[in-house]
Amino acid sequence: MAEMDLKRILLQLLPSATLMKQAQQLRIENYLEIIQCRLWSINAVFMDAQLRALRELNVEPLVNDITTTIVDVHDLLNRILQWQPKAVTTMAAALNCSLLPLCSASPNVPDDAFRQALMLELTEMVNNLNCLVNRASLLDLRKEKMESMDPRQEEFATVLENEVVGRDDDKNNLIEKLKGQENLKEDVPIIIAIRGEDGVGKTTLARMVFHDPWVRNNFQHFIWVDSPNSFSFDPISIAREFTEWITKEPCGDLRHLQQMWFRVDEKVRGKRYLLVIDDVNIKEEDNDKWEQFKDVFLRVGLSGSRVIVLATNYSDLEIKSIDKYYDLVGLTECAWSELFSRLSLIRDDEKSKNQLATSWFGSDRRPMRAKLLGLWFRYGEPIPWQTKSLVVDQHFHLLLHYLLPRDERLRLYHSLFPQDYAHDFEDLLQMLTAEGIVQHPRDKAEVTDHLRHKFVDQHKKVDTAERLQLQSYSTMKVGKDSSIPRQCRYLALLVDQSTTKISSMENATLSKLRTLVLISNGKGETKQKCQIKEIPKAMFSYLRVLCVLDLRAAMITQLPCTIGKMKNLRYLNLSWSEIETLPKSLGDLRNLQTLKLDHCKRLHQLPEEMHNLQNLQVLKLAYCTKLKRLPNSVTTLVNLLELDLEDCHGLVEFPKDLGNLKKLRYLNMLRCVSLTRMPSGIRLLVNIQKLSVRDAPGSCSILELQDLVYLKELILENLQLVSIPQDVGSAKLKDKRHLLHLLLHWDMDSKADSSKALQLLESFQPSTALRKLEISSYQGEEFPKWMKEGQPYHYTLVEIKLVNLMKCKSLPPLGQLPRLETVEISGMDEITIVGDEFYGPKGTFPKLKKLTFSYMPKLERWEKVKRETELFPDLTELTLIQCPEFRALEVPLKQVKAFNIWFNNEKLLTSKFADWGNLSSVEDVVIVGCEKLNQCKELPEWTKSLKVIVIPPIPTADHLLSPHRLPPPVLTEIEAQHEVDKDINEVEEAEHEVDKDINKVQEAS
């Protein structure tokens, strides 16, 4: 909601060292100070304005104007942040300087012209803010004193003293812990953790200590670091904020941080500091990262420095290196009652109301509860004092948005989607980031995994939404529900194949929406696409504060030019649409962070105005097969983090100056088969973490890998085109300590020399940090030494996949790998026996959980070997796919619970297979696509007690059953339908092209 955006501007954007430096260069510090002052004045009355607007019509226009102004301020500050004093593109120089974005300075336009245009805009903004403050004053809006001032200013101590109730003893007790003399001789500071439930007042207590006179007299540096909405402990981000607080200078990437750390040491040397880390999320598994942070980043300053840590969850601080804990509990009954009375404006003669309110919450005396109930009593509908039931109204709904913890808001946002909705949790993360509920994480995989586990219990999600009865989150079926609740801010519309248009909505409702999502009312992502092909122009004109717009469930053919009016839009999803071009006004969405156009198979052009999207972080263009070129302006998107071009096989040219995208972390260019050269400048993408590229003749992309020291995932295709294996050695994969996932792929149809392929794979020896290794269509006859001898890289390896290694005559020795959990071996045509070489000396596969043998046409036996310890002690799932000659399983697999048999494995499905006893622990048997299903009746007698699932051949594309691709152990109904849909889409696209040709002939005739 708007108040979250306002807080982000006040607490993150305006105080940032980067913005302050930009303001100094542009000489606009005074303007920003005035804007900051006016915004704090608005923030002080904004809650009162929103709550009164629900009942007083004369207040609502002010709330709408404030909301729109917040969007404009955010846009203006972002453009100031992106301003560059020197030219970034020659194309920008041709533009009119009065319309030129601040981020596109040109050598033909002097800085004075930029400053003059900027000052006009700042003057207009200040006048607008002054007008809003005056209007609020005339309406006599109540001021919340703690919301009227930057809490980091020293004057905030007076506000705390007057407003906080019942925490003086806690403050004094915590200061006594700060005075403790332990560890004063140590280089690292004493670390104190405040623990407590959400809403108990941990941050307020830390603020009181931060401004206490004793603290101010005994420490020389005071640093407050916010980590709001962070899912994981990020020591680099904390160290960056620490550095900016001390040096007052912006801190860029990790290399810049390392350089500036020497200045931090100089400024803090011989001085004590107090560091408060708010909203930090430290789990037990973060012990190693915390210890590194403590030993590296906190080993500065004089002994006697202190660190106060505030956790986002009560159990998050169970780590070893915390020196002291302070457990914060709720207020006393007297203090809770006083706080409630103050906020609810209850008079002394109305104490009975106070007692009734106390009885509703029982022993839960968190300050958050007193604030929630007190404000509701002040603004809500008249309370029936004769009853003891808590009947909520729209004021209660709105108040919850101020006070709900992040996890509760996550569940409520998730409740917009049906229970059977197939979530892409990476996509959900992008929506939550656009809404400001979470920040864009450094480790996206970790956060998406967190979301996946958090929402695995769908019923818990729905129960939470029903219990709170928050009408701000609404899910409704188009054509069924006639009206949208007035307080609705997040809306999901369910559509089906019969839906041809979005039902009319009141302009007042549209002007308040933050999220609008169209959801297919059926199974699968594309199965139930509706027939909506156009969006009314007027609709976009009213969605001024919309942050998230998801139209992937519609068959949109074009976007109206009014899309440029949605200045606050941060997430736009048009995936799977029928759109061919995008309007130029798309470039007006300067706050846009995520643009998803994947699977838009008719899209053939992007607007040149893309260069205006300076806040764009994610650009998805995968499977846009008709896209031939990207506009050159794409390389000016300096904040771009992800660029996905997978399977854009029509792409024939890539813009130059790829190295401008310094922040890019993920680049996917797999199967861009029409590219005759790889883009130059990959070596300049110093922050890249995930890279997927297809090599091409004459390409130097392998050599350019040597400078990419932060790579976590590397996928290389077309390796048969690498002419000099020594180039691979120059890429220094062995030194890339962050590389966790490596996939090496040769073209299966190429006639590569076996010895050259072996030499090349030998050069790809990875570092000892590798977790996942995939080798596909390798043409060598044997494995390199680093996979056979010593295996130092294998210590951390968890997963390995070997696919279509048709010339290899033996299996690699994988049994010695101590942490290996998943093994998939497919398409090794020459293997007849799984024997001793698969285990290696003394190998037992101690941690292996899943094992798959696939497309092994000559495999006959799996031999038992002698070992002192048990073989496969943790193996729970075994899958055999297309192994028609397999007839002997001599290894006792006592822990296997699930046995999957795919396609032709006839000998396993007869009573002649004598080794079922070695699978005595199996509980589930899944038989898929076997041609002779009647043989299943001949399974041994003991299998009748098992759960046997027989699935006939799946009607899907033939290439799925080809050894070119390893099929999944279990292909779900949705995945199978998805493959069918892909084939249908290809047919429809062909028919569309025929129709266009027919129309041309008819027009000509």
DONUDREN-714239 format. One record per residue (C-alpha): y, x, z. Coordinates in steps of 0.2 Angstrom, whole numbers, plus 5000, padded with zeros to 4 digits. Layout:
<pts>
YXZ/...
</pts>
This chain:
<pts>
500050005000/501850054998/502050115016/500650245013/501650304998/503250315008/502350415022/501650535008/503450565002/504150595019/502850695027/502050795012/503250794996/504950815003/504550955017/503451055005/503951235002/503751204983/504951064982/506251154993/506151314982/506351204966/507851114975/508651284978/508551344960/509251184954/510551174968/510151004973/509651024992/511050914998/510450764987/508650784994/509350795012/510250625009/508750545000/507650605015/508850535028/508950365019/507050355017/506750375035/508050235038/507050125027/505350185035/506050125052/506249945046/504949935033/503549855044/504749725051/505349685033/503549665026/503049555041/504549445041/504449425022/502849325024/503949185032/505749215027/506049205009/507749295009/506849455015/505549455001/506749524988/507149674999/505349715001/505049704982/506549814979/505949944992/504249954984/504949984967/506150114973/504750204982/503850214965/505450284957/505750414971/503950474969/504150494951/505750584952/505150704965/503550744955/504650784940/505750904950/504150984956/503551014938/505251074932/505151254924/506651354921/505951434905/505151354889/503451294889/503251224872/504251244855/503951054852/504951014868/506451104861/506550974846/506750834858/508450764864/508950854880/509550694888/507850624887/506950784890/505750774905/506150894919/504450984916/504851024898/506351144898/506751234882/507651394878/508851284867/509451184882/510351274896/509851244914/511651174917/511251024906/509650994915/510551004931/511850884925/510650754919/509650774935/511150754946/511650594937/509850524941/509950584959/511650504962/510950344955/509550354967/510650394982/511650244978/510150134976/509450194993/511150165002/511149984995/509449955002/509950025019/511449915019/510449755014/509149795028/510649805041/511349635035/509649555038/509549635056/507849705053/507049785069/506949975069/505350055075/506050215083/504450325081/504550285062/506450335060/506250525062/505250665055/504050695070/504150885067/506050895072/506450945090/507450785092/505850685091/505450735109/506750615115/505950475105/504250515112/504850515129/505650345127/504250255117/502550325123/501750235138/500450305150/500150475143/501150595154/499650645164/498650685149/500050785142/500150885158/498250915159/498250975141/499651095144/498651165159/497251205147/498551285136/499051395150/497351455153/497151645154/495451665146/495251765131/496951835131/496252005127/495451935111/496251945094/495851765090/496751625099/496051495111/495551345102/495651175111/494951015103/495550835107/494150715106/494250525106/494050365096/495150315082/496750235088/496650305105/498250415102/497650595099/499050625087/500350555098/499750665113/499750815102/501550775096/502050765115/501350935118/502051005102/503850965108/503551005127/504951115134/503551235142/502751255125/504451285116/504851425128/503151515127/502751515109/503851585095/503051495080/502551315079/501451255065/500851075061/499551055048/499050885042/497350865033/497450675030/495950585023/494950745020/493050725020/492650905023/493351055032/494451155019/494951325027/495951375012/497051215012/497451245030/497751425028/498951385013/499951265024/499951395038/500651515026/502051405020/502551355037/502751535042/503551605026/504451455020/503851495003/502651404991/500851464991/499851444974/498051484971/496951594982/497551754974/499351714979/498751664996/497951834999/499551914993/500651815005/499451835020/500252015022/501951935025/501151805037/500451955047/502152045047/503151885053/501851835067/501452015073/501852025091/502251845093/501251695099/501051535089/500451365092/499451285078/499051105077/497751045064/497750855063/496450745055/495250895052/493450845048/492250985055/490450945056/489051045063/488551115046/490351185045/490051315058/489951455046/491651405037/492451375054/491951555060/492551635044/494251535046/494351585064/494051775061/495051795045/496551675045/496751655064/496651845068/498551865067/499951855080/499951905098/498551865110/498951705119/499151605103/498351435104/497551315091/497451125095/496151035084/496150845081/494550775073/494450615062/492850565071/492350585089/490750675085/491550795072/491950935084/490150975090/490351155084/490051325094/491751405092/492851275101/493351355118/493951195127/493851015125/494950875130/494250695130/495550565128/495150385133/496150225133/497650175143/497650105161/497749915162/499549935168/500050045154/499149945141/500049785147/501749875147/501549935129/500949765123/502349675132/503649785124/502949765106/502649575108/504449545116/503549445130/504749405144/504449425163/504149235165/502749245151/501549355160/500149235158/500149275139/499949455143/498449425154/497649315140/497949455127/497149575139/495649465141/495349465122/495149645121/494249675137/494049855142/494649915125/496349985130/496750095115/498550095111/498150045093/497449875100/499049845110/500149885095/499149765083/499049625095/500849645101/501649645084/500549495079/501149395094/502949445089/502749385071/501249275069/501049085069/501249005086/499749035097/498748895105/498848965123/497648835129/496148915119/495449095121/494949115103/495849245092/496349155076/497049275063/498349235050/499149325036/500249435048/498649495056/497949545039/499549645035/499549735051/497849795049/498349895035/499549995046/498250025059/496450035051/495650205051/495150275034/493350235035/493750055038/494850055023/493550135013/492249995017/493549865013/493949944996/492149954993/491849774997/492849724981/491249764971/489649654971/488149714981/487149754965/488549854957/487950024950/489250134957/489850304949/490450374966/491450504957/492350364949/492550274965/493250434972/494550444958/495150264963/495250304981/496250454977/497450354966/497650234980/498050374993/496550325004/495950505001/496650654994/496050744979/494650854986/494351034982/492451004983/492250844973/490350854974/490350854993/491450704994/490550604981/488950644991/489750585007/490350424998/488550394992/487750405009/489150305017/488950155006/487050155004/486950015016/487749875006/487549735019/488549835032/489949845019/490049655016/489849615035/491349725039/492449635026/491849465032/492249505050/494049555046/494349415034/495549525025/496249425011/497149575005/495549624996/494949484985/493449464973/493449304962/492649244946/493749214931/493949024928/493148974945/494549014958/496148934954/497349044964/497449214972/497949234990/499849274992/499449425002/498149494989/498449684986/496749734979/495949614966/494249624957/493949494943/492149454939/491949424920/490449384909/490149364890/491049194889/492649264896/493949274882/495549294893/496249334910/496749174919/498549154922/499249234938/500849204946/502149344943/502449354962/500649394964/500549524950/502149614957/501149654973/499449704966/498949884969/497149874961/496549764947/494749794942/493749694929/491949694934/490449634923/489549494931/487849554927/486649704927/487049874919/488749944915/488949874897/487649734896/488849594901/490549654893/491749504891/492649454875/494349504881/495149604867/496949594871/498049604887/499649494887/501249594886/502049504900/500649544912/500949734912/502849704914/502549634931/501249754937/502549884943/501749944959/499949944952/498950104955/497250064949/496849974932/495049964927/494749874910/493049954906/492149774906/493249714892/493249744873/495049794872/495549834854/497349884858/498549904873/500249824873/501749944873/502249874890/500949984898/502350104900/503249994913/501850024926/502750174933/501550184948/499950184938/498850324943/497150274937/496750194920/495050164914/494750104896/492950174894/491750084882/493249994874/493549954855/495250044855/495650144840/497450214845/498550214860/500350164861/501650304863/502250214879/500750284887/501750444889/502950344901/501550344914/502150504923/501250464939/499550444930/498150554938/496550494929/496350434911/494650384906/494250354888/492450404887/491250314875/492750244865/491850274849/493250204838/494650304846/495250434833/496950484839/497950524855/499850504856/500850664855/501750594870/500350654881/501450804886/502350684898/500850654908/501250804919/500350734935/498750704925/497250784934/495750704925/495550674906/493850594901/493550594882/491650614881/490750534867/492350494857/491450534842/492850494829/494150604838/494550754827/495950834835/496850844852/498750844852/499451024855/500350944870/498750934880/498951114884/500551084893/499750974906/499851104919/499050994933/497450954923/495950984934/494550904923/494350894904/492750814897/492450824879/490550814879/489750754862/491450744853/490550794838/491950754826/493150874835/493551004822/494951094830/495551134848/497351164853/497951344856/498551414873/497151344883/497651474896/499151364901/497951254910/497951374925/497251234937/495851174927/494251174937/493051084925/492851104906/491451014897/491251054878/489451024876/488850964859/490550984850/489551034835/490951024822/491951154831/491951314821/492651424835/492751404853/494551394861/495351554865/496051584882/494551534893/494651704902/496451644908/495651484917/495551584933/495251434944/493851354933/492351304944/491251204931/491151264913/490051194899/490251274882/489351284866/489451454858/489851474840/489751604826/491051744830/491451674847/491951784861/491651654875/490251754883/491451904885/492851794892/491751744907/492051904916/493651854924/493051684930/492651734947/492651554955/491351484944/490151364953/489251284938/488951364921/488151284906/487951384890/487251314873/486751394857/486251554864/485351604849/487051644841/487451774853/487251934843/487552064856/486552044872/487552184880/489052064880/488151954892/488052104904/489952114902/490151934908/489552004926/488551844931/487751954944/489351974953/489851794953/489551754971/490151574970/488951524955/487751394961/487051314945/486651404929/485951314913/485451424898/485051334882/484451394865/484251284849/482451224849/482451234830/483151404828/481951554823/482551674836/481751844838/480651844853/481052014859/482951984857/482851824867/481951914881/483352054881/484651914881/483851824896/483651984905/485552014904/485851844912/485251894929/486251784941/486951824958/485951804974/486951644978/486151534965/485451364970/484951284953/484251374938/483851284921/483151374906/482951264890/482151304873/481951494877/481151584862/480351724872/478551754876/478751814893/480051804908/481251944912/481052064926/482251974938/481151824937/479551924940/479852074951/480652074968/481651914965/483151954976/484151814967/482851684972/483151684991/484351534990/483651454975/483251264978/482851194961/482151264945/481851184928/480951264913/481051154898/480251184880/479751364883/478451344870/478051534867/477851584885/476051634889/476151634908/477051544922/478351634932/477851674950/478851544960/477751524975/478651654985/480351574984/480651525002/481851374999/481251304983/481151114984/481051054966/480151124951/480051044934/479051134920/479051054903/478451094885/477551254889/476251234875/475251394878/474851364896/473051314899/472851354918/473951354933/473351504942/473751644953/475251704943/476151544947/476051584966/476451764966/475851884979/475651784995/476651644989/476251464995/477851364990/478251335008/479751215005/479251124989/479450934989/479350884971/478350964957/478250904939/477150964924/477750884908/477150894889/475851024893/474650994878/473351124883/473451114902/471651094908/471551154926/472551194942/471551324951/471451354970/471951524976/471551604993/473051615005/473151635024/474251485026/474251315019/474851285001/476151164997/476451105015/477950995011/477450934994/477750744994/477850694975/476850754960/477150704942/476150734927/476850684910/475950694894/474550814899/473150744889/471850874893/472150894912/470450874920/470350984936/471450984951/470651104963/472151124975/472151014991/473750924991/473650845008/475550795010/475750714993/476250524995/476850484978/475850524962/476650484945/475650484929/476650464913/475950434895/474350514889/473350584904/471650494899/470550614909/471450574925/471150384923/469350384922/467950404935/467550574928/469050644936/468150714952/469650784961/470450634968/469950694985/471250824984/472550684984/471850594999/473550565007/474250474991/474950304995/475850254979/475250284961/476350244946/475650244929/476850224915/476650204896/474850254895/474050204879/472350154886/472850054901/471149964902/470450134909/471450104924/470149984930/468950124931/469950214944/468850264959/468450134973/469650214986/471150194975/471050004978/471850024994/473350104987/474950034979/474650054960/476050014949/475650004930/477150004918/476849974899/477750084886/479550064887/480450004871/481750134870/482350264857/480950384851/481950534856/481650494874/479850524872/480050684863/479750854871/481550904867/482050814883/481150794899/481050604904/481450564922/479950534934/480450344935/481550264921/482350114929/482649954920/484549984920/484250154912/483050084899/484249944895/485650074894/484750174881/484450014871/486249974872/486650144865/485650104850/486349934848/488150004849/487750124835/487149984824/488649874828/489750024824/488950044807/489149854804/490949874808/491150014795/490349904782/491449754786/493049864784/492449924767/492049744762/493849694768/494549834757/493649774742/494249594745/496049654747/495949754731/495249604721/
</pts>
